[in-house]
């Protein structure tokens, strides 16, 4: 059964002597951490509110996000309609999540760079038309601080449908099941089991439901292991990967992951999420 991390993260336990679990008991404990994650398949856009590229359903009263250093508009990459996810999960049941990121982030102190942003649009504030970006939205290949390009000339990617496919994920970082009582050997084995089961479920889901995508685009779940580390603190909201079919390139065939603390997620403070990139 899927568990909500919002119900588990605040629990604390007194320090007790370490215990040694058998492989069977250790696997059973890992299974209790099961939570839903989603591979995001890609296909030609026809309808719906889940998409990659294009322009966001961002209300006029919400500012288009800008980078902290140069106050440049960020590029829009993906939009997820929470009502299309099966859950239960820690995300809102309705509303949109919009993901923005500026390629200038490579080489920056990423967590504090202000080069990635997540915006939540409540269901009663979703506009009927996509938002036209600011006139000073730079081209994707811009230099830091460069204010060039007009709308439509290299600063908006082609729109594709994003299709969520659920799979069972096991992430030991954001649950409390008395892990501090395990021996170091048991803890190492538990992490290996969690990684193995998550990878197998994800691989099977891609093969059966989303063979058209390389599988790096994902919602929730543990951090990716393809590039150099991109792990942030807390919960991984989204992973977006380089994708030839969509003309996406993050660094050298890299990825961008968006992270949020469990407390901020429970409080719906998506404005405090941040991006980490790797290649």
C-alpha positions as CSV (number, residue, x, y, z in Angstrom):
1,X,0.0,0.0,0.0
2,X,1.3,3.4,-0.9
3,X,2.1,5.6,2.1
4,X,2.1,9.4,2.4
5,X,5.5,10.8,3.6
6,X,3.6,13.7,5.1
7,X,2.2,11.2,7.6
8,X,5.6,9.7,8.4
9,X,8.2,12.4,8.3
10,X,7.5,14.0,11.7
11,X,7.8,10.8,13.8
12,X,10.8,10.3,16.0
13,X,12.1,7.3,17.8
14,X,14.4,6.7,20.8
15,X,17.8,5.3,20.1
16,X,17.8,1.5,20.7
17,X,20.3,-1.3,20.2
18,X,20.9,-2.2,16.6
19,X,19.0,-5.2,15.2
20,X,19.9,-7.6,12.4
21,X,17.2,-8.5,10.0
22,X,17.0,-11.6,7.8
23,X,16.9,-11.0,4.0
24,X,13.2,-11.8,4.0
25,X,12.4,-9.4,6.8
26,X,14.6,-6.7,5.3
27,X,12.8,-7.0,2.0
28,X,9.5,-6.8,3.8
29,X,10.5,-3.6,5.5
30,X,11.7,-2.1,2.2
31,X,8.3,-3.0,0.6
32,X,6.6,-0.8,3.3
33,X,8.3,2.3,1.7
34,X,6.5,1.8,-1.6
35,X,5.2,5.1,-3.1
36,X,4.0,5.9,-6.6
37,X,6.2,7.5,-9.2
38,X,5.6,8.2,-12.8
39,X,7.5,7.7,-16.1
40,X,6.5,10.5,-18.4
41,X,6.0,9.2,-21.9
42,X,6.3,11.5,-24.9
43,X,4.0,11.7,-27.9
44,X,2.6,14.2,-30.4
45,X,0.3,16.6,-28.6
46,X,-3.4,16.4,-29.3
47,X,-5.3,17.4,-26.1
48,X,-5.0,17.6,-22.3
49,X,-3.1,19.6,-19.8
50,X,0.0,17.5,-19.5
51,X,2.8,18.6,-21.9
52,X,6.4,19.2,-22.5
53,X,7.6,22.5,-24.2
54,X,5.1,24.9,-25.7
55,X,3.8,27.6,-23.3
56,X,2.3,27.2,-19.8
57,X,-1.2,27.8,-18.5
58,X,0.1,30.5,-16.2
59,X,-2.4,33.1,-15.0
60,X,-1.7,36.7,-15.8
61,X,-1.5,37.6,-12.1
62,X,1.3,35.2,-11.5
63,X,4.7,36.6,-12.5
64,X,6.7,34.7,-15.1
65,X,9.7,33.4,-13.1
66,X,13.1,35.1,-13.5
67,X,16.6,34.2,-12.6
68,X,18.0,35.6,-9.4
69,X,21.4,36.8,-10.8
70,X,20.4,38.6,-14.0
71,X,16.6,38.8,-13.6
72,X,16.1,37.0,-17.0
73,X,12.9,35.1,-17.7
74,X,13.4,31.4,-17.3
75,X,12.4,28.9,-20.1
76,X,9.3,26.8,-19.6
77,X,9.8,23.0,-19.9
78,X,6.8,21.0,-18.6
79,X,3.3,21.2,-17.2
80,X,1.6,18.5,-15.2
81,X,-2.1,18.3,-14.4
82,X,-2.3,16.7,-10.9
83,X,-5.8,15.5,-11.5
84,X,-4.5,13.0,-14.1
85,X,-2.3,11.2,-11.5
86,X,-3.7,8.1,-9.9
87,X,-2.3,8.6,-6.4
88,X,-2.5,8.5,-3.4
89,X,0.6,10.7,-3.3
90,X,1.9,13.8,-1.6
91,X,1.0,16.1,-4.5
92,X,-2.2,18.2,-4.7
93,X,-5.1,16.2,-6.1
94,X,-6.0,19.1,-8.5
95,X,-4.2,22.0,-10.1
96,X,-1.2,22.4,-12.4
97,X,2.6,22.1,-11.7
98,X,4.7,24.3,-14.0
99,X,8.4,23.7,-14.3
100,X,10.8,26.5,-15.4
101,X,14.6,26.3,-15.8
102,X,17.4,28.4,-17.3
103,X,20.3,26.6,-19.0
104,X,22.6,29.2,-17.5
105,X,22.5,27.0,-14.3
106,X,25.3,24.8,-15.5
107,X,28.4,25.6,-13.5
108,X,26.5,27.6,-10.9
109,X,26.0,26.9,-7.2
110,X,22.8,25.3,-8.3
111,X,20.7,25.0,-5.1
112,X,21.1,28.8,-4.4
113,X,21.3,29.9,-8.0
114,X,17.6,30.7,-8.5
115,X,17.8,29.2,-12.0
116,X,14.9,26.8,-11.6
117,X,11.3,27.4,-10.5
118,X,8.1,25.4,-9.8
119,X,4.8,27.2,-9.9
120,X,1.5,25.6,-8.6
121,X,-1.7,26.9,-10.3
122,X,-4.8,26.1,-8.2
123,X,-7.6,24.5,-10.1
124,X,-9.9,27.5,-9.9
125,X,-7.1,29.8,-11.3
126,X,-6.2,27.8,-14.4
127,X,-6.6,30.1,-17.4
128,X,-8.2,29.1,-20.7
129,X,-5.3,30.3,-22.8
130,X,-1.6,29.7,-22.7
131,X,0.6,32.6,-21.4
132,X,2.7,34.5,-23.9
133,X,6.2,34.8,-22.5
134,X,8.0,38.1,-21.7
135,X,9.5,40.0,-24.6
136,X,13.0,39.6,-23.1
137,X,12.9,35.8,-22.9
138,X,16.4,34.8,-24.1
139,X,17.3,32.2,-26.6
140,X,18.2,28.8,-25.2
141,X,21.8,29.1,-26.0
142,X,22.2,32.6,-24.5
143,X,25.2,33.7,-22.5
144,X,24.8,34.7,-18.9
145,X,23.0,38.0,-18.7
146,X,22.4,38.2,-22.5
147,X,19.1,39.8,-23.4
148,X,18.6,38.7,-27.0
149,X,16.0,37.2,-29.3
150,X,12.3,37.9,-30.0
151,X,9.5,35.6,-29.1
152,X,9.5,32.4,-31.1
153,X,13.1,32.6,-32.3
154,X,14.8,29.8,-30.3
155,X,13.3,30.4,-26.9
156,X,10.2,28.2,-26.9
157,X,10.4,24.4,-27.5
158,X,7.9,22.4,-29.6
159,X,4.9,21.2,-27.6
160,X,4.6,17.4,-26.9
161,X,2.1,15.5,-24.8
162,X,3.5,14.2,-21.5
163,X,1.8,10.9,-20.6
164,X,2.2,9.7,-16.9
165,X,2.7,6.0,-16.4
166,X,2.7,4.9,-12.7
167,X,5.3,2.5,-11.3
168,X,6.1,1.4,-7.7
169,X,9.1,3.2,-6.3
170,X,11.1,2.6,-3.1
171,X,13.0,5.5,-1.6
172,X,14.4,5.2,1.9
173,X,15.4,8.8,2.3
174,X,12.0,10.3,3.2
175,X,10.4,7.7,5.5
176,X,11.1,6.7,9.1
177,X,10.9,3.0,9.8
178,X,13.5,2.8,12.5
179,X,16.3,2.6,10.0
180,X,18.7,3.9,12.7
181,X,18.3,0.6,14.5
182,X,19.6,-1.4,11.6
183,X,23.3,-2.5,11.3
184,X,25.3,-0.8,8.7
185,X,25.3,-4.0,6.6
186,X,21.5,-4.2,6.8
187,X,21.1,-0.5,5.8
188,X,23.4,-1.0,2.8
189,X,21.5,-4.1,1.8
190,X,18.2,-2.3,2.2
191,X,19.3,0.5,-0.1
192,X,20.5,-2.0,-2.7
193,X,17.1,-3.8,-2.6
194,X,15.2,-0.5,-2.9
195,X,17.3,0.6,-5.9
196,X,17.0,-2.8,-7.6
197,X,13.2,-3.0,-7.2
198,X,12.7,0.6,-8.3
199,X,14.9,0.2,-11.4
200,X,13.1,-3.1,-12.3
201,X,9.7,-1.5,-12.0
202,X,10.7,1.6,-13.9
203,X,12.3,-0.5,-16.7
204,X,9.2,-2.7,-17.1
205,X,6.9,0.3,-17.2
206,X,9.0,2.0,-19.9
207,X,9.1,-1.2,-22.0
208,X,5.4,-1.9,-21.7
209,X,3.8,1.6,-21.7
210,X,6.3,4.2,-22.9
211,X,8.7,2.6,-25.4
212,X,8.8,5.9,-27.3
213,X,10.7,7.6,-24.6
214,X,14.2,7.0,-23.1
215,X,12.6,7.1,-19.7
216,X,14.5,10.0,-18.1
217,X,11.4,12.2,-17.8
218,X,9.9,11.2,-14.5
219,X,7.7,12.6,-11.7
220,X,8.5,11.7,-8.1
221,X,10.7,8.7,-7.3
222,X,14.4,8.6,-6.3
223,X,17.2,10.5,-8.0
224,X,18.5,9.4,-11.4
225,X,21.8,7.5,-11.6
226,X,22.8,8.2,-15.2
227,X,24.8,11.4,-14.8
228,X,26.9,12.9,-12.0
229,X,24.9,13.4,-8.8
230,X,21.8,15.6,-8.9
231,X,20.3,14.7,-5.6
232,X,18.8,17.6,-3.6
233,X,17.3,17.6,-0.1
234,X,13.9,15.9,0.4
235,X,11.5,14.9,-2.4
236,X,12.3,14.8,-6.1
237,X,9.3,16.4,-7.8
238,X,10.5,16.1,-11.4
239,X,13.3,14.8,-13.6
240,X,13.7,16.2,-17.2
241,X,16.3,14.6,-19.5
242,X,18.0,15.5,-22.7
243,X,15.8,14.3,-25.5
244,X,16.8,14.3,-29.2
245,X,13.2,14.0,-30.4
246,X,12.2,17.2,-28.6
247,X,15.5,19.0,-29.3
248,X,16.3,19.2,-25.5
249,X,19.9,19.3,-24.4
250,X,20.9,19.9,-20.8
251,X,24.7,20.2,-20.8
252,X,26.3,17.0,-22.1
253,X,23.3,14.7,-22.5
254,X,22.4,15.7,-18.9
255,X,19.3,16.0,-16.8
256,X,17.6,18.6,-14.5
257,X,15.8,17.5,-11.3
258,X,13.5,19.6,-9.2
259,X,13.6,19.1,-5.4
260,X,11.5,20.2,-2.5
261,X,11.7,19.6,1.3
262,X,9.0,17.3,2.7
263,X,7.8,20.2,5.0
264,X,7.5,22.6,2.0
265,X,5.7,19.9,0.0
266,X,3.2,19.3,2.8
267,X,2.6,23.0,3.1
268,X,2.3,23.4,-0.7
269,X,5.3,25.8,-0.8
270,X,6.3,24.9,-4.3
271,X,7.9,28.3,-4.6
272,X,10.7,27.0,-2.4
273,X,11.5,24.1,-4.7
274,X,14.8,24.3,-6.6
275,X,16.6,22.7,-9.5
276,X,19.8,20.5,-9.7
277,X,21.4,19.7,-13.0
278,X,23.9,17.0,-14.0
279,X,25.6,15.7,-17.2
